[in-house]
């Protein structure tokens, strides 16, 4: 199976996934692939919350939408255009240890290994283990050569040549100990932040709300902290975020809101809150669910310099300023194929093992 065939298979997958959107789920035709897979995907989407209470239908469909938009011929070819794919190198087996904080969070590693021509040995999180095997079956049905290239395991990882592992700061140390002798990418905790200038429109701040609340704030690209100028008026921010008030009706989110609020109040922390989100002044990056940390800044340039020094802790920085180093508000959960987690070029790593 050559590179063009691999690209073609993922384009076909992207086209298939377009049938599952937040607007509607609609079977577009009676093709072989829809006959085989549409109902299976639909059932798994509807049942996802039974296996992971954070995987409500909207968030699962958001993940499907994001990947269906990414998996186009144009995007895939743009992504691979700067790399040298040597037709003569021998495929290796790459073990992928996946996180499970948001739906399909391990898909980019899965895609990267397969598009580079290597074989996947996937150890999924128990929190997100139902979608990738379905996707693997789809790919195998589209091109039978995928059958020998994808393996899932729940046991110990054996017979592999390289490792890509994602976990917490604690598990990262474990990964380093056990997999350090192999070529590896080992990722740990990161958070995303936003910089406000005070000049944002209501629409812009509503877009920021999407970055905060999508996936209940559980993703590494979810905004967990904002930086605001001195004497910032939070009224306009709260007004814009009111659009997302219904999130409190989701029981798991409500439980976290109530618990964290009780902890803060007992500790006599000063809070600003609106019934579904708490704002707490804090120098840390990682805020609990239903909490958004904030910190004041004096100089925009000094702040960006400070954040650059802390880049090992930050996944992305959102800001409405027109600068390529910032992600626009509303876009943090929609990375491009070439927006690598932790800034590590996964494809370059895979093509040089």
Helices and strands as residue ranges (DSSP letters): H 3-17, H 32-51, H 57-70, H 73-80, E 93-97, H 107-115, E 119-123, H 131-142, G 144-148, E 150-152, E 162-166, H 169-179, E 183-187, E 191-195, H 202-213, G 214-217, E 223-229, H 235-241, G 242-249, H 251-266, E 271-273, E 278-281, E 291-297, H 300-309, G 311-313, E 314-319, G 341-343, H 346-350
